[in-house]
Amino acid sequence: MLVSTSCSVITLSILSIISITWSYTFLEFIHAFTSRHTPQTVHNYSFQGNDIPEMLQLDFGAFIQLDAEETVHFALNYPSASENEWLKSEPYGRGADITLEQGSFMSKNFTADRWGDQYTCRDWNILYDEMKKNWIEFYRYRVEKGIIKYHYWYKL
């Protein structure tokens, strides 16, 4: 009886230590993950040497919703006509939204029911505006330093 009580106490002690260790590790992981994916305090980086941000410091604000609708664009049955539309709208790396909508496309009346799923995502226009601003600054820098010549047809 005394031996079984001692084994129980030792087993519970070991399990408690393992539980505390796992909990601590899990909390450290969550802290590390959230601190890397949430905006930090604003720091004016010099962009000299290693004084650069690890990630682009942007506040994307709240999530936005996008209602997907059927369209005459991006027709899969006319690949040659829609190839340019697909190429101009996809992000870098040839990524694409391959999310499947609910239901069967064979039974859906696309003429009457033009709306698809609703997507919740970031407002990527904020990122695109920042990228455009950065590109213009970089372009002007290259012109000022004589790296390239200014092209009058290029809108700044």
C-alpha positions in Angstrom: 0.0 0.0 0.0 2.8 2.4 0.9 4.7 1.5 -2.3 1.6 2.2 -4.5 1.0 5.5 -2.8 4.7 6.5 -3.3 4.4 5.5 -7.0 1.3 7.6 -7.4 2.9 10.6 -5.8 6.0 10.3 -8.0 3.9 9.7 -11.2 1.7 12.8 -10.4 4.8 14.9 -9.7 6.3 13.9 -13.0 3.1 14.5 -14.9 2.7 17.9 -13.2 6.3 18.9 -14.2 5.6 17.8 -17.8 2.3 19.7 -17.8 3.9 22.9 -16.5 6.8 22.6 -19.0 4.4 22.1 -22.0 2.2 25.0 -20.8 5.1 27.3 -20.5 6.5 26.3 -23.9 3.0 26.7 -25.5 2.6 30.2 -24.0 6.1 31.2 -25.1 5.3 30.0 -28.6 2.0 32.0 -28.7 3.8 35.1 -27.4 6.6 34.8 -30.0 4.0 34.2 -32.8 1.7 37.1 -31.8 4.6 39.6 -31.3 5.9 38.9 -34.8 2.5 39.2 -36.4 1.1 42.3 -34.6 2.2 45.8 -35.2 4.9 46.8 -32.8 5.7 50.3 -31.5 6.8 52.5 -34.4 10.5 52.8 -34.8 12.2 55.1 -37.2 14.6 52.8 -39.0 17.6 54.3 -40.7 17.8 51.6 -43.3 21.5 51.6 -42.8 23.3 48.4 -42.1 21.1 46.1 -40.0 18.7 48.9 -38.9 15.9 47.7 -41.0 12.5 46.2 -40.0 12.0 42.5 -40.0 8.6 43.0 -41.6 6.9 45.9 -43.4 5.4 48.1 -40.7 1.9 48.7 -42.0 -1.4 49.0 -40.2 -3.9 47.2 -42.3 -6.8 48.2 -40.1 -9.9 46.1 -39.8 -10.7 43.2 -42.1 -12.9 43.9 -45.1 -15.5 41.7 -46.8 -15.7 41.0 -50.5 -18.7 39.5 -52.3 -17.7 37.3 -55.2 -19.9 37.6 -58.2 -20.1 35.8 -61.5 -18.5 37.8 -64.3 -17.9 37.7 -68.0 -14.2 38.1 -67.3 -11.7 35.3 -66.7 -13.6 32.8 -68.8 -12.2 29.4 -68.6 -13.8 28.3 -71.9 -11.8 31.0 -73.8 -8.3 30.6 -72.5 -6.6 32.7 -75.2 -9.0 35.6 -74.6 -8.8 35.5 -70.8 -5.1 34.8 -70.4 -4.2 38.5 -70.1 -6.9 39.1 -67.5 -5.6 36.2 -65.4 -2.0 37.4 -65.7 -2.8 41.0 -64.8 -4.8 40.2 -61.7 -2.8 37.5 -60.0 -0.3 38.3 -57.3 3.5 37.8 -57.6 4.4 34.2 -57.8 1.4 33.2 -60.0 -0.8 32.7 -57.0 -4.5 32.2 -57.4 -7.7 31.8 -55.4 -8.7 28.2 -55.8 -11.3 28.3 -53.1 -14.3 26.1 -54.0 -17.7 27.6 -53.6 -20.5 25.7 -51.9 -23.0 23.6 -53.9 -22.8 22.3 -57.4 -21.9 24.6 -60.3 -23.8 22.2 -62.6 -27.1 22.9 -60.9 -26.6 26.7 -60.4 -28.4 29.2 -62.7 -25.6 31.7 -63.2 -27.9 34.0 -65.1 -30.3 34.5 -62.2 -27.9 33.8 -59.2 -24.9 36.0 -59.9 -23.5 36.1 -56.3 -21.0 33.6 -54.9 -19.3 33.4 -51.6 -18.2 36.2 -49.3 -14.5 36.5 -48.5 -13.0 38.2 -45.5 -9.5 39.5 -46.0 -7.1 42.4 -45.4 -7.5 45.6 -47.4 -4.6 45.0 -49.7 -5.0 48.4 -51.3 -3.0 49.7 -48.3 -0.1 47.5 -49.2 -0.3 48.3 -52.9 -0.3 52.1 -52.1 2.8 51.6 -49.9 4.5 49.6 -52.6 3.8 52.3 -55.2 5.1 55.0 -52.9 8.3 53.0 -52.2 8.8 52.3 -55.9 8.4 56.0 -56.8 10.9 56.9 -54.1 13.3 54.3 -55.4 12.9 55.4 -59.0 13.5 59.1 -58.0 16.6 58.1 -56.1 18.0 56.2 -59.1 17.3 59.2 -61.3 18.9 61.7 -58.8 22.0 59.5 -58.4 22.4 59.1 -62.2 21.8 55.4 -62.1 19.1 55.7 -64.7 17.7 58.4 -66.9 14.3 59.9 -66.3 11.6 58.7 -68.7 9.0 61.4 -69.4 6.4 58.7 -70.2 6.7 57.1 -66.7 4.1 58.6 -64.4 5.3 59.5 -60.9 
